[in-house]
Amino acid sequence: MDFPSKISTKHFYLYIAISFYSEISFSQKVVHYELFVRDTVVNFANKEKRAIAVNGQIPMPTLDFTEGDTAEIVVHNLLKESTSLHWHGIFLPNKEDGVPLLTQMPIAPNTTHTYRFPIIQHGTHWYHSHSGLQEQIGMYGSLILHKKNGDKNFRKGIDDLPTIPVILSEWTNLNPNNVHRMLHNANDWFAIQKGATQSYLEAIRSGYLKTKLTNEWKRMLAMDVSDVYYNNVLINGKQISEIKILDGKTLNAGDKIRLRISNGGASSYFWLNYAGGKITVVANDGNDVEPVEVDRLIIAVAETYDIVITIPTADKAFELLATTEDRTKSASLFFGDGIKQNQSPLPRLKYFEGMKMMNGMMKMNGDLDDMGMNMSLNQMDMNRVMYPEITGEDTQNDHQSMDMEKDPNNAMGNITTLNYAQLKSPHLTTLSKDAPVKKLKFVLTGNMNRYVWSLDNRVLSESDKISVKKGEILNITIYNNSMMRHPFHLHGFDFRVLNGQGEYAPLKNTIDIMPMETDTIEFLANTEGDWFFHCHILYHMMAGMNRVISVGDYKNPLLPNKEKTYKALQRESNKALFMALNDFASNGNDGEMMVQNARWRLGTEWRLGYHDMHGYESETHLGRYFGKMQWFMPFVGFDWRYRNMGIVSYEKNMFGQKNEKDNRAAISIGFNYMLPMLLIFQTEVFHDGIFRLQLMREDIPISKRLRVGFMINTDLEYMVDFRYILSRNVGIRTHYDSDMGFGVGIALNY
């Protein structure tokens, strides 16, 4: 670089600064991508269904950058709805994070938005839509950040291996909005599809009747592993694929391959098993770890793992098998050229063993009891009592099988499964000792009956942002008091997982927290902005299991009114959902409609007899649920009925109170309360002084498809019904009603 012959000292240093900045600017490589988001039609599971493709493909294109690059990504939204893209696990300015209504406005239809941010890290990451349920129907893709040349942390024998990006996903032929609605309405069609109904006849045949009765006495639904039944699962968009040649070379015996695996599923955890032998874990969530050799691992929703596998022999192709946690579906990727060597499929789960375990964990008030086991870091997988490959096909000694869980390497069967306590960073990860520390504690809470998921029994719509000063260390302890796993993801930062590795605690951005586990994470809040902290199971997040961590006082140029957009975000995660059912029977027509969100429920029931003497009736209730388990719902109601009482000039209830009108319209107040055995007790008093008590239960699972319900009240009304489920929306129903008599018909539900 040439300097002017005459220059003052002040100007000399200014010139040096400008020249240095120019050198840096020109040396940074801008890596540019154009992404076109369009509707498409796919056939992943024997039906043509709507999906969203980017640049004509699902998954979305793999984006490659090198540390030191500048990413410039132009998104063209050609949909009829808004969209967005979130860069999962990436350190970037808050306005580039891609959360609509929190860090940017949604990308409107037929508009373009440009994301631009420096790449200041390396590792395996992924990206996905953060708009509604778009991730479920195709908007996910791999995002690979390579180490720059000469990186001092380059690992010979790992970082120089041939590499393949792998993204796992699942596919449902249902509209994801219907999936979301069905979950909130406790529809058990998914359990029927999985063969996981755990009905009374199944319990009797399996010798678990007492277990089933105890389960319902504690007001619990059947044991569930994964919320949704999926029609297919995919690896890089295919159910089965092969890799015979890599980097222009045929795979041979002894070759090692590095797989950069991301779980892009909306709600599925995946077991990873390899027919060629051991799996070596070398990175997690984009961060290097000391190599750990295991037989298998489970990858939580939104996690990434880098693993190294070896081709053990020539003339064979070895299967990497990805199986959903509920073991209903799997996808395969074969490595090598020759006779296929299949990994043994995972056997069916022992659901009643899981139910028995769950009964022992659950207190009558709905809290979990860890029995002093101090569980953490996935070291004690309580679900293993359900795994035949661990406990055997017939587990007679439950205490013995529980003792086996205390061994993280699981000596029984010699199966070594990865857990977080085994992860260790190869580099120091300690935070500044001088920074102030802010401690937070969260209890993960949930209600499977109504599918409400929350932190400290509050959904996002009931929560303010968590204010944090820039430069503070945030220490967060999380206890899972629900019966589901929750993969919690922090936007914008990596956190240290305090797992006993001291100064070498691993860095992650997503942590799977199992039931009854307590885990602690910490990170330095050194980037201003509003950062999402949420369960990454898509349907849990959309049900309100979120918080926003607000670092500093960031003025986001894309959101001039952050208060208004935050309220819109809160509403989005607490939408009112609709359901309806109707029975077209030989003796009349009866049904109900309901709209509900996390706390409120508005429902209407009706009964219409085909003969004049039967009359008609409708009951409408508006109620709010209270309590963590939402067993208690006070309500206001309106009852409108007509009955031709003929010769009998009045109706008389058990308390001697009379109704002498053929037509009656009455306002009421009362409450519902869920009793043991999932019985709904209702008490209601009407404005004319008439008092009514009622006991009912719907959907008692007699067999896989047969459901029974009943109702009895102090108005001397009663009903019993039998319903056989034919499909998701259709059943055959027969019932006897004290007002309408006996009837048979078709029951439709939505």
URLIN-V127751 format. One record per residue. N is the residue number from 1. RES is the residue in three letters. PHI is phi as a letter, one per 40 degrees, with the letter a starting at -180 (999 if undefined). D_LAST is the distance of its C-alpha to the last C-alpha in whole Angstrom. Layout:
N&RES&PHI&D_LAST, N&RES&PHI&D_LAST
This chain:
1&MET&999&74, 2&ASP&c&77, 3&PHE&b&78, 4&PRO&d&80, 5&SER&c&83, 6&LYS&b&83, 7&ILE&a&80, 8&SER&c&80, 9&THR&d&79, 10&LYS&c&76, 11&HIS&c&75, 12&PHE&c&76, 13&TYR&c&73, 14&LEU&c&71, 15&TYR&c&71, 16&ILE&c&70, 17&ALA&c&67, 18&ILE&c&66, 19&SER&c&67, 20&PHE&c&65, 21&TYR&c&62, 22&SER&c&63, 23&GLU&c&63, 24&ILE&c&60, 25&SER&c&58, 26&PHE&c&59, 27&SER&c&59, 28&GLN&c&55, 29&LYS&c&53, 30&VAL&c&50, 31&VAL&b&48, 32&HIS&b&45, 33&TYR&b&42, 34&GLU&b&40, 35&LEU&b&36, 36&PHE&b&34, 37&VAL&c&31, 38&ARG&b&29, 39&ASP&c&25, 40&THR&a&26, 41&VAL&b&24, 42&VAL&b&25, 43&ASN&b&24, 44&PHE&c&24, 45&ALA&a&23, 46&ASN&g&23, 47&LYS&a&21, 48&GLU&c&21, 49&LYS&b&19, 50&ARG&c&20, 51&ALA&a&22, 52&ILE&b&25, 53&ALA&b&28, 54&VAL&b&32, 55&ASN&f&35, 56&GLY&g&33, 57&GLN&b&32, 58&ILE&b&30, 59&PRO&c&31, 60&MET&c&32, 61&PRO&d&36, 62&THR&c&38, 63&LEU&b&40, 64&ASP&b&44, 65&PHE&b&46, 66&THR&b&49, 67&GLU&d&50, 68&GLY&h&52, 69&ASP&c&50, 70&THR&b&48, 71&ALA&c&45, 72&GLU&b&44, 73&ILE&b&41, 74&VAL&b&39, 75&VAL&b&36, 76&HIS&b&35, 77&ASN&c&31, 78&LEU&b&31, 79&LEU&c&27, 80&LYS&c&25, 81&GLU&b&24, 82&SER&c&26, 83&THR&a&27, 84&SER&a&30, 85&LEU&b&32, 86&HIS&b&33, 87&TRP&c&36, 88&HIS&c&35, 89&GLY&g&38, 90&ILE&c&40, 91&PHE&c&43, 92&LEU&a&43, 93&PRO&c&43, 94&ASN&d&40, 95&LYS&c&40, 96&GLU&c&39, 97&ASP&c&36, 98&GLY&g&33, 99&VAL&b&31, 100&PRO&c&30, 101&LEU&g&30, 102&LEU&b&33, 103&THR&b&35, 104&GLN&a&35, 105&MET&c&33, 106&PRO&d&30, 107&ILE&c&31, 108&ALA&c&30, 109&PRO&d&29, 110&ASN&g&33, 111&THR&b&35, 112&THR&b&37, 113&HIS&b&37, 114&THR&b&40, 115&TYR&c&40, 116&ARG&a&44, 117&PHE&a&45, 118&PRO&c&48, 119&ILE&c&47, 120&ILE&b&49, 121&GLN&a&47, 122&HIS&b&47, 123&GLY&h&44, 124&THR&c&41, 125&HIS&b&38, 126&TRP&a&35, 127&TYR&b&33, 128&HIS&a&30, 129&SER&c&27, 130&HIS&b&27, 131&SER&b&24, 132&GLY&f&21, 133&LEU&b&19, 134&GLN&c&22, 135&GLU&d&24, 136&GLN&c&21, 137&ILE&b&21, 138&GLY&h&25, 139&MET&c&27, 140&TYR&a&29, 141&GLY&a&33, 142&SER&c&36, 143&LEU&b&39, 144&ILE&b&42, 145&LEU&b&45, 146&HIS&c&48, 147&LYS&c&51, 148&LYS&c&54, 149&ASN&d&57, 150&GLY&g&60, 151&ASP&d&57, 152&LYS&c&59, 153&ASN&c&56, 154&PHE&c&56, 155&ARG&b&55, 156&LYS&c&57, 157&GLY&g&56, 158&ILE&b&52, 159&ASP&c&52, 160&ASP&b&54, 161&LEU&c&52, 162&PRO&d&50, 163&THR&b&46, 164&ILE&b&43, 165&PRO&c&40, 166&VAL&b&37, 167&ILE&b&33, 168&LEU&c&31, 169&SER&a&27, 170&GLU&b&24, 171&TRP&b&21, 172&THR&b&18, 173&ASN&c&16, 174&LEU&c&13, 175&ASN&c&13, 176&PRO&d&14, 177&ASN&c&12, 178&ASN&c&9, 179&VAL&d&11, 180&HIS&d&12, 181&ARG&c&9, 182&MET&c&8, 183&LEU&c&12, 184&HIS&c&12, 185&ASN&c&10, 186&ALA&f&12, 187&ASN&c&10, 188&ASP&b&13, 189&TRP&c&12, 190&PHE&c&14, 191&ALA&c&17, 192&ILE&c&17, 193&GLN&c&17, 194&LYS&c&20, 195&GLY&g&22, 196&ALA&b&22, 197&THR&c&20, 198&GLN&f&23, 199&SER&c&23, 200&TYR&c&25, 201&LEU&c&27, 202&GLU&c&27, 203&ALA&c&29, 204&ILE&c&31, 205&ARG&c&32, 206&SER&c&33, 207&GLY&g&35, 208&TYR&b&32, 209&LEU&c&31, 210&LYS&c&33, 211&THR&c&32, 212&LYS&c&28, 213&LEU&c&29, 214&THR&c&31, 215&ASN&d&28, 216&GLU&c&26, 217&TRP&c&29, 218&LYS&c&29, 219&ARG&g&25, 220&MET&b&24, 221&LEU&c&21, 222&ALA&c&22, 223&MET&c&24, 224&ASP&b&22, 225&VAL&b&24, 226&SER&g&22, 227&ASP&c&18, 228&VAL&b&17, 229&TYR&c&18, 230&TYR&b&19, 231&ASN&c&20, 232&ASN&a&23, 233&VAL&b&26, 234&LEU&b&29, 235&ILE&b&32, 236&ASN&f&33, 237&GLY&g&31, 238&LYS&b&31, 239&GLN&c&31, 240&ILE&b&34, 241&SER&a&37, 242&GLU&b&41, 243&ILE&b&44, 244&LYS&b&47, 245&ILE&b&49, 246&LEU&b&49, 247&ASP&f&51, 248&GLY&g&53, 249&LYS&b&54, 250&THR&c&53, 251&LEU&c&52, 252&ASN&b&54, 253&ALA&d&55, 254&GLY&g&55, 255&ASP&c&53, 256&LYS&b&51, 257&ILE&b&48, 258&ARG&b&46, 259&LEU&b&42, 260&ARG&c&41, 261&ILE&b&37, 262&SER&b&34, 263&ASN&c&31, 264&GLY&c&29, 265&GLY&c&26, 266&ALA&c&23, 267&SER&a&22, 268&SER&b&25, 269&TYR&c&28, 270&PHE&b&30, 271&TRP&c&33, 272&LEU&b&36, 273&ASN&b&39, 274&TYR&b&42, 275&ALA&c&43, 276&GLY&c&47, 277&GLY&h&47, 278&LYS&c&47, 279&ILE&b&45, 280&THR&b&47, 281&VAL&c&45, 282&VAL&b&47, 283&ALA&a&45, 284&ASN&a&42, 285&ASP&f&40, 286&GLY&g&42, 287&ASN&b&45, 288&ASP&c&48, 289&VAL&b&48, 290&GLU&c&51, 291&PRO&d&50, 292&VAL&b&48, 293&GLU&c&48, 294&VAL&b&45, 295&ASP&c&44, 296&ARG&a&40, 297&LEU&a&38, 298&ILE&b&35, 299&ILE&b&34, 300&ALA&c&31, 301&VAL&d&29, 302&ALA&g&31, 303&GLU&c&34, 304&THR&b&37, 305&TYR&b&40, 306&ASP&c&43, 307&ILE&b&44, 308&VAL&b&47, 309&ILE&b&47, 310&THR&b&50, 311&ILE&c&50, 312&PRO&c&52, 313&THR&a&54, 314&ALA&c&54, 315&ASP&g&53, 316&LYS&a&50, 317&ALA&b&46, 318&PHE&b&45, 319&GLU&c&41, 320&LEU&c&39, 321&LEU&b&36, 322&ALA&b&33, 323&THR&b&30, 324&THR&c&27, 325&GLU&d&28, 326&ASP&c&25, 327&ARG&g&28, 328&THR&c&25, 329&LYS&a&26, 330&SER&a&29, 331&ALA&b&31, 332&SER&b&35, 333&LEU&b&38, 334&PHE&c&41, 335&PHE&b&45, 336&GLY&h&48, 337&ASP&b&49, 338&GLY&i&49, 339&ILE&c&48, 340&LYS&c&45, 341&GLN&b&45, 342&ASN&c&41, 343&GLN&c&40, 344&SER&d&39, 345&PRO&c&35, 346&LEU&c&34, 347&PRO&c&33, 348&ARG&d&30, 349&LEU&c&30, 350&LYS&c&31, 351&TYR&c&28, 352&PHE&c&29, 353&GLU&c&32, 354&GLY&c&30, 355&MET&c&29, 356&LYS&c&32, 357&MET&c&33, 358&MET&c&31, 359&ASN&d&32, 360&GLY&c&35, 361&MET&c&34, 362&MET&c&32, 363&LYS&c&34, 364&MET&c&32, 365&ASN&c&32, 366&GLY&g&29, 367&ASP&c&32, 368&LEU&c&33, 369&ASP&b&37, 370&ASP&c&38, 371&MET&f&41, 372&GLY&g&44, 373&MET&c&43, 374&ASN&f&43, 375&MET&c&40, 376&SER&a&40, 377&LEU&g&40, 378&ASN&g&38, 379&GLN&c&41, 380&MET&b&40, 381&ASP&c&36, 382&MET&c&35, 383&ASN&c&33, 384&ARG&c&36, 385&VAL&c&36, 386&MET&c&33, 387&TYR&c&35, 388&PRO&d&37, 389&GLU&c&39, 390&ILE&b&40, 391&THR&c&40, 392&GLY&g&41, 393&GLU&c&39, 394&ASP&b&40, 395&THR&c&40, 396&GLN&c&42, 397&ASN&b&44, 398&ASP&c&41, 399&HIS&c&44, 400&GLN&c&45, 401&SER&c&42, 402&MET&c&42, 403&ASP&c&45, 404&MET&c&44, 405&GLU&c&42, 406&LYS&c&45, 407&ASP&c&46, 408&PRO&c&45, 409&ASN&c&46, 410&ASN&f&45, 411&ALA&d&48, 412&MET&c&46, 413&GLY&g&46, 414&ASN&f&47, 415&ILE&b&44, 416&THR&c&45, 417&THR&b&41, 418&LEU&c&42, 419&ASN&b&41, 420&TYR&c&42, 421&ALA&c&45, 422&GLN&c&47, 423&LEU&c&46, 424&LYS&a&49, 425&SER&c&50, 426&PRO&c&53, 427&HIS&b&54, 428&LEU&c&55, 429&THR&b&52, 430&THR&c&53, 431&LEU&b&53, 432&SER&d&55, 433&LYS&c&57, 434&ASP&c&58, 435&ALA&c&54, 436&PRO&c&53, 437&VAL&b&50, 438&LYS&b&47, 439&LYS&b&45, 440&LEU&b&41, 441&LYS&b&39, 442&PHE&b&35, 443&VAL&b&33, 444&LEU&c&30, 445&THR&b&28, 446&GLY&a&24, 447&ASN&a&21, 448&MET&c&19, 449&ASN&d&17, 450&ARG&b&16, 451&TYR&f&17, 452&VAL&b&20, 453&TRP&b&23, 454&SER&a&26, 455&LEU&b&30, 456&ASP&f&32, 457&ASN&g&28, 458&ARG&b&28, 459&VAL&c&26, 460&LEU&d&27, 461&SER&c&26, 462&GLU&b&29, 463&SER&b&31, 464&ASP&c&34, 465&LYS&c&36, 466&ILE&c&38, 467&SER&c&42, 468&VAL&b&44, 469&LYS&c&48, 470&LYS&c&48, 471&GLY&g&51, 472&GLU&c&49, 473&ILE&c&48, 474&LEU&b&45, 475&ASN&b&44, 476&ILE&b&41, 477&THR&b&40, 478&ILE&b&37, 479&TYR&b&36, 480&ASN&c&32, 481&ASN&b&31, 482&SER&b&28, 483&MET&c&27, 484&MET&b&26, 485&ARG&c&28, 486&HIS&b&28, 487&PRO&c&30, 488&PHE&c&32, 489&HIS&b&33, 490&LEU&b&36, 491&HIS&c&36, 492&GLY&g&39, 493&PHE&a&41, 494&ASP&c&42, 495&PHE&b&43, 496&ARG&c&45, 497&VAL&c&43, 498&LEU&c&46, 499&ASN&b&46, 500&GLY&g&50, 501&GLN&c&51, 502&GLY&g&53, 503&GLU&c&54, 504&TYR&b&52, 505&ALA&d&49, 506&PRO&c&46, 507&LEU&b&44, 508&LYS&a&41, 509&ASN&b&38, 510&THR&b&35, 511&ILE&b&35, 512&ASP&c&33, 513&ILE&b&33, 514&MET&c&32, 515&PRO&d&32, 516&MET&g&35, 517&GLU&c&37, 518&THR&b&39, 519&ASP&b&40, 520&THR&b&42, 521&ILE&b&42, 522&GLU&a&44, 523&PHE&a&45, 524&LEU&c&47, 525&ALA&c&46, 526&ASN&b&48, 527&THR&b&46, 528&GLU&c&45, 529&GLY&h&41, 530&ASP&c&38, 531&TRP&b&36, 532&PHE&c&33, 533&PHE&b&33, 534&HIS&a&29, 535&CYS&c&27, 536&HIS&c&27, 537&ILE&c&24, 538&LEU&d&22, 539&TYR&c&19, 540&HIS&c&21, 541&MET&c&23, 542&MET&c&20, 543&ALA&c&19, 544&GLY&h&23, 545&MET&c&25, 546&ASN&a&28, 547&ARG&a&31, 548&VAL&b&34, 549&ILE&c&37, 550&SER&b&40, 551&VAL&c&43, 552&GLY&g&46, 553&ASP&b&46, 554&TYR&c&44, 555&LYS&c&44, 556&ASN&c&42, 557&PRO&c&43, 558&LEU&c&39, 559&LEU&b&38, 560&PRO&c&40, 561&ASN&b&38, 562&LYS&c&37, 563&GLU&c&36, 564&LYS&c&33, 565&THR&c&32, 566&TYR&c&31, 567&LYS&c&30, 568&ALA&c&27, 569&LEU&c&27, 570&GLN&c&26, 571&ARG&c&23, 572&GLU&c&22, 573&SER&c&21, 574&ASN&a&20, 575&LYS&c&17, 576&ALA&c&15, 577&LEU&b&11, 578&PHE&b&8, 579&MET&a&5, 580&ALA&a&5, 581&LEU&a&6, 582&ASN&a&9, 583&ASP&b&12, 584&PHE&c&14, 585&ALA&b&18, 586&SER&c&21, 587&ASN&b&22, 588&GLY&i&20, 589&ASN&b&16, 590&ASP&a&15, 591&GLY&a&11, 592&GLU&a&11, 593&MET&b&9, 594&MET&a&10, 595&VAL&b&12, 596&GLN&a&14, 597&ASN&b&17, 598&ALA&c&19, 599&ARG&b&21, 600&TRP&b&19, 601&ARG&a&17, 602&LEU&b&16, 603&GLY&b&14, 604&THR&b&15, 605&GLU&b&15, 606&TRP&a&16, 607&ARG&a&18, 608&LEU&b&20, 609&GLY&c&23, 610&TYR&c&24, 611&HIS&b&27, 612&ASP&d&29, 613&MET&c&30, 614&HIS&c&27, 615&GLY&g&26, 616&TYR&a&23, 617&GLU&a&22, 618&SER&b&19, 619&GLU&b&20, 620&THR&b&19, 621&HIS&b&20, 622&LEU&b&20, 623&GLY&b&21, 624&ARG&b&23, 625&TYR&c&23, 626&PHE&b&26, 627&GLY&g&28, 628&LYS&c&27, 629&MET&c&25, 630&GLN&f&23, 631&TRP&c&24, 632&PHE&b&25, 633&MET&b&23, 634&PRO&c&26, 635&PHE&a&24, 636&VAL&b&25, 637&GLY&a&24, 638&PHE&a&24, 639&ASP&b&24, 640&TRP&b&25, 641&ARG&a&25, 642&TYR&b&28, 643&ARG&a&29, 644&ASN&c&32, 645&MET&c&34, 646&GLY&f&37, 647&ILE&c&40, 648&VAL&c&39, 649&SER&c&39, 650&TYR&a&37, 651&GLU&b&35, 652&LYS&b&36, 653&ASN&c&34, 654&MET&c&36, 655&PHE&c&38, 656&GLY&g&40, 657&GLN&c&38, 658&LYS&b&37, 659&ASN&b&35, 660&GLU&b&37, 661&LYS&b&35, 662&ASP&c&33, 663&ASN&c&31, 664&ARG&a&30, 665&ALA&b&29, 666&ALA&a&29, 667&ILE&c&28, 668&SER&a&28, 669&ILE&b&28, 670&GLY&i&27, 671&PHE&a&26, 672&ASN&b&23, 673&TYR&a&25, 674&MET&c&24, 675&LEU&c&27, 676&PRO&d&28, 677&MET&g&26, 678&LEU&g&22, 679&LEU&c&23, 680&ILE&b&22, 681&PHE&c&25, 682&GLN&b&25, 683&THR&b&28, 684&GLU&a&28, 685&VAL&b&31, 686&PHE&c&31, 687&HIS&c&33, 688&ASP&c&35, 689&GLY&g&36, 690&ILE&c&34, 691&PHE&b&33, 692&ARG&b&30, 693&LEU&b&29, 694&GLN&a&26, 695&LEU&b&25, 696&MET&a&22, 697&ARG&a&19, 698&GLU&b&16, 699&ASP&f&15, 700&ILE&c&19, 701&PRO&c&19, 702&ILE&c&22, 703&SER&b&22, 704&LYS&d&20, 705&ARG&b&17, 706&LEU&c&18, 707&ARG&b&17, 708&VAL&b&19, 709&GLY&a&19, 710&PHE&a&21, 711&MET&a&22, 712&ILE&a&26, 713&ASN&a&27, 714&THR&c&31, 715&ASP&c&30, 716&LEU&g&31, 717&GLU&c&27, 718&TYR&a&25, 719&MET&a&22, 720&VAL&b&22, 721&ASP&a&19, 722&PHE&b&19, 723&ARG&b&15, 724&TYR&b&16, 725&ILE&c&13, 726&LEU&c&14, 727&SER&a&11, 728&ARG&d&9, 729&ASN&b&6, 730&VAL&b&9, 731&GLY&a&12, 732&ILE&b&15, 733&ARG&b&16, 734&THR&b&19, 735&HIS&a&20, 736&TYR&b&23, 737&ASP&b&23, 738&SER&c&26, 739&ASP&c&26, 740&MET&c&24, 741&GLY&g&26, 742&PHE&c&24, 743&GLY&a&22, 744&VAL&b&20, 745&GLY&a&17, 746&ILE&b&14, 747&ALA&b&10, 748&LEU&b&7, 749&ASN&b&4, 750&TYR&b&0
